[in-house]
Structure formats: structure tokens, C-alpha cells
């Protein structure tokens, strides 16, 4: 579990569950002890009262029966006493013909639960008092069945309330955690904007009032990083643009000089100069594209990949119609979160390179989206002569050309490699098992959210 939100939620939930468990355990014992203490004190008072009445009475039984209240006279009323004095056993009339099971009586006295007549649950106080002979034993009992049932109902309702409160607290702590850590989502969004090359803007700033003091320094640092990143990119693009404009005039002058050499009949020197000028222009254009790829474009709306590849295939087939090149597109209906211009340039350069070397067929294949990844997996292959194995590792290097007779400056695969590197992807080249020519296999991670 790598989510901080889930970890905190789990920890707080365990604390709440532990507190609820302790409360439930306390509810099982505390009410019973409270009732036993209250009823036991009353029984002790009744026992002392009965003892004082029979202590010096000429007729202990009559004195005990007269001293007892009406509850001790009603049959099976739930209030009973048994007095042992001078070998005589005095029983309350409420016992009727039932017996009261009591353990051995001690001088210290005790309160215990015992089964009573008619299935009653009795709380008993028994004590041996000082008196003639072996002393006087007094046992007083009261039926606490109704109180136990009331406690059980109270406990059930209270446990239900605790369970409901626990659910509410669990939901509340989850909401508070989500809201409390929401500024971290803003930080993640700001990082993704940096990754996609968007300017920081106000949307990348997390609202200061919502950010806890522990999180705000990190958000401020990310905001400063985003703005610094945007400023650096702006300076780089501006510098490259100034450089390209500054070189236009010297290149135009050199081009004019090459034309002058050609008019004077120095064709070889003019051709060599034009080749170098073309290479310089291509290098400048490539660096301008690299500056744009460094973060100048925002992704915008997701791109429908199959439609884009179909359009590219139609354009390139028209461009190479004199050679009868057929481009097969094997791509699912899928929308990808990437810059449209980047995809056009990436697939355009790879397909154009394949068309230059293909005999008849070029195929571009896009793998279906895997549930566990956001990467775009694809390959471009042709039925051309392929590339020697020892040169496969050099493909994608600026200016690298396998055949000087083919038109171009060897920048197509280099530009494609730059785009893939900008997305932190990968590309590798090998011989196509299906068509026999060169196959480029690439993986392009796409931004989430």
C-alpha cells in the first residue's frame, strides 16, 4: 500500500476500531457492575435491618416477618430472605415452598448471583452477624431479571449507536483526509504540467488557504520549479530562434555565392557548397524542432490515433505513388493523450523513412492498450533491403545515412528519436520477421490525467 492517503486512512480506521472495541468490552461489564453495586448495597441495608429486629426479639420469626416489607410477603415476588438464628431457619413468606440456594455464609458478607425459583435470576447478599451461639446468618435476595433485560436492551441500542457512530467517523475521517491531502493532488498536477511542457499559470498553483502548513512549502517549491522551468524553456527557445534568424542572412549570402560559382562554371564547388548549406539548414531546422519539443506545445484534446495514421498513410502513398508503395495500418480505435503535432512528426518520419526503402509494402501496427500501462506500443516495418546488423545501433543518430544515394539529410530517424526521448520512451531497430526489411519498435509513455 503505497498511497499516503490510504495508509493514514487505514491507521485512523484501526484506531477508531480499537476504541470502539474497548467501548464494547466496557459496555459488557460496566452496567452489570453498576447494578450489582446498587442492588447489593440495598440488600446489605435490608440484611442489617432484619438482623437488628431478630437480635433480641422474643419471637425472631414474628419480628422478621413484621419487619419485612410487603414484597417479602407476596409469593415468588422476587424479594426473599432466609435467617438462621439459634438453630431456627426463618424464611420469607415470598419463598412459598421454594428453597433459596445459598453458599456458605461468612462474617465478611458477599454478593453473588444464584438461580432462583421460577427461573428468576437472583442477586444475593449473605452475612454472618454476631449473636448467641454460632451467630445469626442473614441472606437477602432480589430478582434482577428485569434489570438484566433492561441492561441488555440498553447495551444493544448503545452498541448499535456505537457502530453507527463508527461508520460516520470512518466516512468523516476519509473525507477529511481526502480534503486535507487535496493540495498534494495539485502538486502532482503541477508536475504533470511541467512534464507536458505547459506553462505553470494560475491553474498549476494550489490554493494557499487549502494547503496545510506542512504541505505548503513543498507546493511553493514546485510552483517555483514550474516557473523556473518555463523561464528556462522560454530563454532556450528564444535563443534558438534568434540564432536561426541570425544565420539566415549569412546562409543567403553563401547560397548566392554558390549560384555565382555555378554561373562561372565552377559546378563542383557550387554543388559542394550547396550540400553544406542544405546540411546547415537541416541542422537549424532540427534544433528548432528540438526546442519546440522541449515543452512548447500543450497536448490539447486526445488524438484519435487510427484516423491520424490513416491520413498519414494516404499522404505518403500519394507522395510515393510512382513506386506503388502500399501502407497498411493496423491500429485499434483509440484516443491517446499526446500532442497531435508530435505524433504526426513521429509517425511521419518513421513512415517516410520506411517508404524510401520499401519495395512495395509498409506496415504500421499499434498494440491494443494494456490495462496496467498508459504506454503507446507500435512498430513500423517495410519490405526493403533492411540494414546490416552492425549498423542497427547507429540508427537515429543525427546525420547518419545508410545510402548516400537516397535523398535527405539523415535527420528523420533522429527527429523521431528526439520525440520519443522527450516522452521518456524507447525505440529499437531490427530486421522485420514478416516483411524482411527494417522494423522500428517503439514504446511511448503517455501522460495520465
C-alpha positions as CSV (number, residue, x, y, z in Angstrom):
1,X,0.0,0.0,0.0
2,X,2.0,3.0,-1.3
3,X,-0.8,5.6,-1.0
4,X,-0.3,8.0,1.8
5,X,-4.0,8.7,1.9
6,X,-4.8,5.0,2.2
7,X,-2.1,4.5,4.9
8,X,-3.4,7.3,7.0
9,X,-7.0,6.2,6.5
10,X,-6.1,2.6,7.5
11,X,-4.2,3.8,10.6
12,X,-7.0,6.1,11.7
13,X,-9.6,3.4,11.0
14,X,-7.7,0.9,13.1
15,X,-7.5,3.4,16.0
16,X,-11.3,4.0,15.7
17,X,-12.0,0.3,15.6
18,X,-9.8,-0.3,18.6
19,X,-11.6,2.4,20.5
20,X,-14.9,1.0,19.6
21,X,-13.8,-2.5,20.6
22,X,-12.7,-1.2,24.0
23,X,-16.0,0.6,24.4
24,X,-18.0,-2.5,23.5
25,X,-16.0,-4.5,26.0
26,X,-16.6,-1.9,28.7
27,X,-20.4,-2.0,27.9
28,X,-20.4,-5.7,28.6
29,X,-19.2,-5.3,32.2
30,X,-19.7,-1.8,33.5
31,X,-23.5,-1.7,33.6
32,X,-23.6,-5.1,35.3
33,X,-21.2,-4.0,38.0
34,X,-23.1,-0.7,38.4
35,X,-26.4,-2.6,39.0
36,X,-24.8,-5.2,41.3
37,X,-23.2,-2.4,43.4
38,X,-26.5,-0.5,43.7
39,X,-28.7,-3.5,44.4
40,X,-26.1,-5.1,46.7
41,X,-25.9,-2.0,48.9
42,X,-29.7,-2.1,49.2
43,X,-29.7,-5.8,50.1
44,X,-27.0,-5.2,52.7
45,X,-29.1,-2.5,54.2
46,X,-32.1,-4.9,54.4
47,X,-30.0,-7.6,55.9
48,X,-28.8,-5.3,58.7
49,X,-32.3,-4.2,59.3
50,X,-33.5,-7.8,59.7
51,X,-30.6,-8.6,61.9
52,X,-31.4,-5.8,64.3
53,X,-35.0,-6.9,64.5
54,X,-34.3,-10.5,65.4
55,X,-31.3,-10.0,67.6
56,X,-33.1,-9.5,70.9
57,X,-36.6,-10.4,69.8
58,X,-38.5,-12.9,71.9
59,X,-40.1,-14.3,68.8
60,X,-37.5,-13.9,66.0
61,X,-39.7,-15.2,63.2
62,X,-42.6,-12.9,64.0
63,X,-40.2,-10.0,64.4
64,X,-38.6,-10.8,61.0
65,X,-41.9,-11.2,59.2
66,X,-43.2,-7.9,60.7
67,X,-40.1,-6.0,59.8
68,X,-40.1,-7.2,56.2
69,X,-42.0,-5.2,53.7
70,X,-44.9,-6.3,51.6
71,X,-42.6,-7.5,48.8
72,X,-41.3,-10.2,51.2
73,X,-44.9,-11.5,51.7
74,X,-46.0,-11.9,48.1
75,X,-45.4,-15.4,46.8
76,X,-42.5,-15.5,44.3
77,X,-42.3,-11.7,44.4
78,X,-38.6,-11.8,43.7
79,X,-37.7,-10.5,47.2
80,X,-36.6,-13.2,49.6
81,X,-34.8,-13.7,52.9
82,X,-33.5,-16.6,54.9
83,X,-32.4,-16.0,58.6
84,X,-30.6,-18.6,60.7
85,X,-30.8,-17.8,64.4
86,X,-30.3,-20.2,67.3
87,X,-30.8,-23.3,65.2
88,X,-34.0,-21.9,63.8
89,X,-34.3,-21.1,60.0
90,X,-36.7,-18.2,59.2
91,X,-37.8,-18.0,55.6
92,X,-39.7,-15.1,54.0
93,X,-43.3,-15.9,53.0
94,X,-42.5,-14.9,49.4
95,X,-40.4,-18.1,49.1
96,X,-43.6,-20.0,49.5
97,X,-42.5,-23.7,49.3
98,X,-39.3,-23.0,47.3
99,X,-35.8,-23.1,48.6
100,X,-33.1,-20.5,48.3
101,X,-29.8,-21.9,47.3
102,X,-27.0,-20.1,49.1
103,X,-23.4,-20.9,49.6
104,X,-21.7,-21.0,53.0
105,X,-22.2,-17.7,54.8
106,X,-19.1,-15.8,56.1
107,X,-18.7,-13.0,58.5
108,X,-17.3,-10.8,55.7
109,X,-20.5,-11.0,53.7
110,X,-20.7,-11.3,49.9
111,X,-22.9,-10.5,46.9
112,X,-23.4,-13.3,44.4
113,X,-25.7,-14.3,41.6
114,X,-27.7,-17.5,42.1
115,X,-30.6,-19.2,40.3
116,X,-33.9,-18.6,42.0
117,X,-37.4,-20.0,41.9
118,X,-39.5,-19.9,38.7
119,X,-36.3,-19.3,36.7
120,X,-35.6,-16.0,38.3
121,X,-32.0,-14.6,38.4
122,X,-31.3,-13.6,41.9
123,X,-28.7,-11.3,43.4
124,X,-27.9,-12.5,46.9
125,X,-26.3,-10.8,49.9
126,X,-25.3,-13.1,52.8
127,X,-23.5,-12.4,56.0
128,X,-22.9,-13.9,59.4
129,X,-23.6,-11.4,62.2
130,X,-22.6,-11.7,65.9
131,X,-25.1,-13.4,68.2
132,X,-25.7,-16.1,70.7
133,X,-24.0,-19.4,69.8
134,X,-22.9,-19.6,66.2
135,X,-24.3,-16.2,65.5
136,X,-27.0,-15.0,63.2
137,X,-26.9,-15.6,59.4
138,X,-28.9,-13.4,57.2
139,X,-29.4,-14.0,53.5
140,X,-31.4,-11.5,51.4
141,X,-32.1,-11.9,47.7
142,X,-33.7,-9.9,44.9
143,X,-34.7,-10.9,41.4
144,X,-32.7,-8.8,38.9
145,X,-34.1,-10.4,35.7
146,X,-35.9,-7.3,34.6
147,X,-32.9,-5.2,35.3
148,X,-30.7,-7.6,33.3
149,X,-33.1,-7.4,30.4
150,X,-33.1,-3.6,30.5
151,X,-29.3,-3.6,30.6
152,X,-29.3,-6.0,27.6
153,X,-31.6,-3.7,25.6
154,X,-29.6,-0.6,26.7
155,X,-26.4,-2.4,25.6
156,X,-27.8,-3.4,22.3
157,X,-29.0,0.1,21.5
158,X,-25.8,1.6,22.6
159,X,-23.7,-0.9,20.6
160,X,-25.9,-0.1,17.6
161,X,-25.3,3.6,18.2
162,X,-21.5,3.0,18.6
163,X,-21.5,1.0,15.3
164,X,-23.4,3.8,13.5
165,X,-21.1,6.5,15.0
166,X,-18.1,4.4,14.0
167,X,-19.3,4.3,10.4
168,X,-19.9,8.0,10.4
169,X,-16.4,8.7,11.9
170,X,-14.8,6.4,9.3
171,X,-16.5,8.2,6.5
172,X,-15.8,11.6,8.0
173,X,-12.1,10.8,8.6
174,X,-11.8,9.6,5.0
175,X,-13.4,12.9,3.7
176,X,-11.1,14.9,5.9
177,X,-8.1,13.0,4.7
178,X,-9.1,13.5,1.1
179,X,-9.7,17.2,1.6
180,X,-6.6,17.6,3.7
181,X,-4.3,15.9,1.2
182,X,-6.0,17.5,-1.9
183,X,-3.1,20.0,-2.2
184,X,-0.9,17.1,-3.0
185,X,-3.0,16.4,-6.0
186,X,-2.5,20.0,-7.1
187,X,1.3,19.4,-6.7
188,X,1.0,16.2,-8.9
189,X,-1.0,18.2,-11.4
190,X,1.7,20.9,-11.4
191,X,4.4,18.3,-12.0
192,X,2.4,16.8,-14.9
193,X,2.0,20.2,-16.4
194,X,5.8,20.6,-16.3
195,X,6.2,17.1,-17.8
196,X,3.8,18.1,-20.7
197,X,5.5,21.4,-21.2
198,X,2.6,23.6,-20.2
199,X,3.3,27.0,-18.7
200,X,2.6,27.0,-14.9
201,X,-0.1,29.6,-14.9
202,X,-2.6,30.0,-12.1
203,X,-4.1,26.6,-12.7
204,X,-0.9,25.0,-11.6
205,X,-0.8,26.9,-8.3
206,X,-2.5,25.2,-5.4
207,X,-4.8,27.4,-3.4
208,X,-2.9,28.6,-0.4
209,X,-5.8,28.6,2.1
210,X,-6.5,24.9,1.4
211,X,-2.9,23.8,1.9
212,X,-1.7,22.7,5.4
213,X,1.4,24.4,6.7
214,X,3.3,21.1,6.4
215,X,2.5,20.8,2.7
216,X,2.6,24.4,1.6
217,X,6.4,24.7,1.4
218,X,6.5,21.7,-1.0
219,X,3.8,23.3,-3.1
220,X,5.7,26.6,-3.2
221,X,8.9,24.8,-4.2
222,X,7.0,23.0,-7.0
223,X,5.5,26.3,-8.2
224,X,8.9,28.0,-8.2
225,X,10.3,25.0,-10.1
226,X,7.5,25.2,-12.7
227,X,8.1,28.9,-13.3
228,X,11.8,28.5,-13.4
229,X,11.4,25.6,-15.9
230,X,9.1,27.7,-18.0
231,X,11.5,30.6,-18.0
232,X,14.4,28.4,-18.9
233,X,12.5,26.9,-21.8
234,X,11.4,30.3,-23.0
235,X,15.0,31.5,-22.9
236,X,16.2,28.4,-24.8
237,X,13.5,28.7,-27.5
238,X,14.2,32.5,-27.8
239,X,17.9,31.9,-28.1
240,X,17.5,29.2,-30.8
241,X,15.0,31.4,-32.7
242,X,17.5,34.4,-32.5
243,X,20.3,32.1,-33.7
244,X,18.2,30.8,-36.7
245,X,17.3,34.4,-37.7
246,X,20.9,35.5,-37.3
247,X,22.1,32.7,-39.6
248,X,19.6,33.3,-42.3
249,X,21.4,36.2,-43.8
250,X,24.9,34.5,-43.9
251,X,23.3,31.4,-45.4
252,X,21.5,33.5,-48.0
253,X,24.8,35.2,-48.9
254,X,26.6,31.8,-49.1
255,X,23.8,30.5,-51.3
256,X,24.1,33.5,-53.6
257,X,27.9,32.8,-53.8
258,X,27.2,29.2,-54.7
259,X,25.0,30.5,-57.6
260,X,27.7,32.8,-58.7
261,X,30.2,29.9,-58.7
262,X,27.8,27.8,-60.8
263,X,27.3,30.7,-63.3
264,X,31.1,30.9,-63.6
265,X,31.3,27.2,-64.5
266,X,32.7,26.0,-61.1
267,X,29.9,23.4,-60.8
268,X,31.7,21.1,-58.5
269,X,32.5,23.8,-55.9
270,X,28.9,25.2,-56.2
271,X,27.4,21.7,-55.6
272,X,29.7,21.0,-52.6
273,X,28.7,24.4,-51.1
274,X,25.0,23.8,-51.7
275,X,25.3,20.4,-50.0
276,X,26.9,22.0,-46.9
277,X,24.3,24.8,-46.9
278,X,21.5,22.3,-47.1
279,X,23.0,20.4,-44.1
280,X,23.3,23.6,-42.1
281,X,19.7,24.5,-42.9
282,X,18.6,21.0,-41.9
283,X,20.6,21.2,-38.6
284,X,19.0,24.6,-37.8
285,X,15.5,23.2,-38.5
286,X,16.2,20.2,-36.4
287,X,17.3,22.3,-33.4
288,X,14.2,24.5,-33.8
289,X,12.1,21.3,-33.6
290,X,14.1,20.1,-30.6
291,X,13.4,23.5,-28.9
292,X,9.7,23.1,-29.6
293,X,9.7,19.5,-28.3
294,X,11.3,20.7,-25.1
295,X,7.9,21.9,-24.0
296,X,6.4,24.4,-26.3
297,X,3.2,22.6,-27.1
298,X,0.4,21.5,-24.8
299,X,-1.3,18.2,-25.6
300,X,-4.7,19.6,-26.0
301,X,-7.5,17.2,-26.8
302,X,-6.8,13.5,-27.1
303,X,-5.9,12.3,-30.6
304,X,-7.8,9.6,-32.5
305,X,-4.8,7.5,-33.5
306,X,-6.3,5.4,-36.2
307,X,-7.6,8.4,-38.1
308,X,-4.3,10.2,-37.8
309,X,-2.4,7.2,-39.2
310,X,-4.9,6.7,-42.0
311,X,-4.4,10.4,-43.0
312,X,-0.6,10.0,-42.9
313,X,-0.8,6.8,-45.0
314,X,-2.9,8.5,-47.7
315,X,-0.5,11.4,-47.9
316,X,2.6,9.2,-48.1
317,X,1.1,6.8,-50.6
318,X,0.3,9.8,-52.9
319,X,3.9,11.1,-52.4
320,X,5.3,7.7,-53.4
321,X,2.6,6.7,-55.9
322,X,5.2,6.4,-58.8
323,X,6.7,3.5,-56.9
324,X,3.4,1.9,-56.0
325,X,4.1,1.8,-52.2
326,X,1.2,0.4,-50.2
327,X,0.9,1.4,-46.5
328,X,-1.0,-1.0,-44.2
329,X,-2.5,0.5,-41.0
330,X,-3.2,-2.0,-38.2
331,X,-4.4,0.2,-35.3
332,X,-7.4,-0.1,-32.9
333,X,-9.9,2.7,-32.3
334,X,-8.0,4.5,-29.6
335,X,-7.7,8.1,-28.3
336,X,-4.2,8.9,-26.9
337,X,-3.3,11.8,-24.7
338,X,-0.4,13.2,-26.7
339,X,0.4,16.3,-28.8
340,X,-1.0,15.8,-32.3
341,X,1.9,17.6,-33.9
342,X,4.4,15.3,-32.1
343,X,2.5,12.2,-33.3
344,X,2.4,13.5,-36.8
345,X,6.1,14.2,-36.8
346,X,7.0,10.9,-35.1
347,X,4.9,8.6,-37.3
348,X,5.6,10.8,-40.4
349,X,9.3,10.5,-40.1
350,X,9.2,6.7,-39.4
351,X,6.8,6.0,-42.2
352,X,8.6,8.3,-44.7
353,X,11.9,6.5,-43.9
354,X,10.2,3.2,-44.4
355,X,8.7,4.3,-47.7
356,X,12.0,5.5,-49.0
357,X,13.5,2.0,-48.6
358,X,10.4,-0.2,-49.2
359,X,9.9,-2.2,-52.4
360,X,6.1,-2.4,-52.2
361,X,4.8,-2.7,-48.7
362,X,5.0,-0.7,-45.4
363,X,3.1,-1.6,-42.3
364,X,2.4,0.4,-39.1
365,X,1.0,-1.7,-36.2
366,X,-0.3,-0.3,-32.9
367,X,-0.8,-2.7,-30.0
368,X,-4.0,-2.5,-28.0
369,X,-3.9,-0.5,-24.8
370,X,-2.8,-2.7,-21.8
371,X,-4.9,-2.1,-18.7
372,X,-1.8,-1.7,-16.4
373,X,0.1,0.8,-18.6
374,X,-0.5,4.1,-20.4
375,X,2.2,3.4,-23.0
376,X,1.6,3.5,-26.7
377,X,3.3,0.4,-28.2
378,X,3.8,0.4,-32.0
379,X,6.0,-0.7,-34.8
380,X,6.8,0.5,-38.4
381,X,8.3,-2.1,-40.9
382,X,9.0,-2.3,-44.6
383,X,9.9,-4.9,-47.2
384,X,13.1,-3.2,-48.2
385,X,16.7,-4.4,-48.1
386,X,17.0,-3.7,-44.4
387,X,20.0,-2.6,-42.5
388,X,23.2,-4.6,-41.7
389,X,23.2,-5.8,-38.1
390,X,26.3,-3.9,-37.3
391,X,24.7,-0.6,-38.2
392,X,21.4,-1.1,-36.4
393,X,22.8,0.5,-33.2
394,X,23.7,3.7,-35.1
395,X,20.2,4.4,-36.5
396,X,18.7,7.5,-35.1
397,X,22.0,9.4,-34.9
398,X,21.8,12.8,-36.5
399,X,23.2,12.8,-40.0
400,X,23.6,9.0,-40.1
401,X,22.7,7.8,-43.6
402,X,22.9,4.2,-44.8
403,X,22.9,5.1,-48.5
404,X,24.1,8.5,-49.7
405,X,22.2,8.0,-53.0
406,X,18.8,8.3,-51.2
407,X,17.5,11.9,-50.8
408,X,17.6,13.5,-47.3
409,X,20.0,14.5,-44.6
410,X,19.7,11.6,-42.3
411,X,17.6,13.5,-39.7
412,X,14.2,11.7,-39.9
413,X,15.1,8.9,-37.5
414,X,17.0,11.4,-35.3
415,X,13.9,13.6,-35.0
416,X,11.8,10.6,-34.2
417,X,14.3,9.6,-31.5
418,X,14.2,13.1,-30.1
419,X,10.4,12.9,-29.8
420,X,10.4,9.5,-28.2
421,X,13.1,10.7,-25.7
422,X,11.1,13.7,-24.9
423,X,8.2,11.4,-23.8
424,X,10.8,9.2,-21.9
425,X,10.1,6.3,-24.3
426,X,12.3,3.8,-26.1
427,X,12.8,2.7,-29.7
428,X,14.9,-0.2,-31.1
429,X,15.5,-1.4,-34.7
430,X,15.8,-4.9,-36.0
431,X,15.1,-6.9,-39.2
432,X,11.4,-7.5,-39.8
433,X,10.4,-11.1,-39.5
434,X,7.2,-10.6,-41.5
435,X,8.3,-8.3,-44.4
436,X,12.1,-8.8,-44.3
437,X,13.1,-5.1,-44.2
438,X,13.8,-2.7,-41.3
439,X,11.4,-2.8,-38.3
440,X,11.2,0.0,-35.7
441,X,9.6,-0.9,-32.4
442,X,8.8,1.9,-30.0
443,X,7.1,2.4,-26.7
444,X,5.8,5.9,-25.9
445,X,4.6,6.5,-22.3
446,X,1.6,8.9,-22.3
447,X,0.7,11.4,-19.6
448,X,-2.1,10.5,-17.2
449,X,-5.0,12.7,-16.3
